[in-house]
């Protein structure tokens, strides 16, 4: 008695098509996520104005303990001074804090925290973006192999129906 493959063949392409659809969706999410990550972590990116605004706010309100502690932590750990450099303090008629100076030479740090933080973020995020692009390539390969599998299953089904 011949087997009825119609119930199996109807379910198989749907599962394969959903797999392909999932791979396309994951590819798009990965590429969009990488673009957003790079937009917010590289030079001339969307995060630089936010860092600049926050640093200037910390400098203006440096008499408050929270602002002073945050400013000290950022400038000491990153090795930067002000938002765009030591001139930020001079323009606002603020004394140059000790955190803005190199502990060995005593010279003020030349670069502002906007550039230093952006360079720091760029170094870290570029690896995440590379991994995301590799993952997107894997999703593309999975999608292509899924399409090949669907076509092979259709050919096999047609061959079984001819017998």
N, C-alpha and C positions, 0 to 999 in steps of 0.2 A: 504494500500500500504506500503510495507516494506521500511524502511529508508536505504539510502546508507551511511554507516559509513566509507567508504573507504577514503573520503577526510579528515575526522576528525582524523582517526587513523594514516594517513600518516603524519599529522602535529604534532600530540601529541608526538610521540617518538623523533622527531627531536628537539622539544623544551626541552624535558626532557634530551635528550642526551647533548644538549648544556649547560643546567644547570649543569649536572654532570661534563662536561668538564671544565666549569668555576670554579666549586668547587675544582677540581684537580689542575687547574692552580693557584688559589688563595692559596691553601695549599702549593704548591711548592714555590711560591713567599714568603709566610710567613716564611717558614722554611729557605729558602736561606737568607732572610733579617735578621732573627734572628742570623744565623751563622755569617754573615758579621758584625752585630752589636757587637756580643760577641768577634769576632776576633779583633775588633778595640777598645775594651774598657776593657779588662781584663789584669791581670798581664801577662807578657811575650807575649804581643800582638803586632800587627803590628804598633800600634800607639806610642809605647814607643820610638823607635828610632827617630820618627818625633818630639816628644816632647823634647827629649834630644838634638837633633840637633838645634831646635829653641831656647831652653834655652841657649845653649852654644853660639849661634850667638848673642843673646841679651846681654850676659855677655861680650863677646869680644867687642861689639859695644855699651857698656853702656854709653859712653860719648855723644852719640847722644840722643836728647830729646825723640824721638819716642821709641827707645829701652829702655831707662831708665824708661820712664813712663810705658811701658808694663811690664817690669821686676818688677817694684815696685808694680803694680796692682796685678800681679800673686802671688808674694811672700807674700804680705800683706793679700790678700783675702783667699789664700789657707793655709797659715802658713807653708811655705817651704823655703828652701834656696838653690839656685843654681840648677843645673840639677840633680846631684846625692848627694848633700850635701854641706856644707860650704867649703869643701876642693877644690871644683871647683874654687872658688875665689883665694884660696891660690896658687893653681897650676898655675893659670894665672897671679899671682902677682897683684891681684886687691884687694882693700880694701873691707872688709866685710860690706855691706850696713846695715843701721839701720832696713830695712824691714826684714832682715834675723834674727832678734832677737825678742824674746818674749818680749812684752811690759811690762809684770809684773816682770819677773825674770831677763831679760836682756841677758839670755843665747841664743846662736844661735840655730836655729831650726836644729834638727838632720837629718830629712828626706829631701831628695831632691824633687824638684817639679815633676820629672818624676813619682816617686812612689805615691806622694800625689795626683796628677792629675789622675793617673790611678785608685787609690782607689776611688776617687770621681766619676769618670766615671763608674766604676764597680758597685758602689752602685745604681747609677741612671739607668744604662742600664739593670740591672738584672730584674727590674720590667717590663721594656718594653719587654724583652725577654720572661718573664713569660706570659704576656698578649698575645704576639704573639703565643706562644705555645698553649694557651687556644683557641685562634682564629683558629689555625691550627686544633685542635681537633674538633671544631665546623664545620669547612669545611669538615673534614673527615666524621663526622656524617651526614652532609647534602648530601655528595656524596653517602654514603651508603643508606640513606633513598631515594635518587633519584633513585638509582638502584632498590630498592625494589618497588618503585612506578611504574617504567617502567615495571617490571615483572608483577605487579598486573594489570596494564592496558592491557598488552598483554593477560593475562589470561581472563580478563573480555571481551576483544574483541573476543577471541576464543569462549568463552561461548555464546556471542551474535551471532556469525556466525553459531553456531551449531543449534540455535533455528530456 
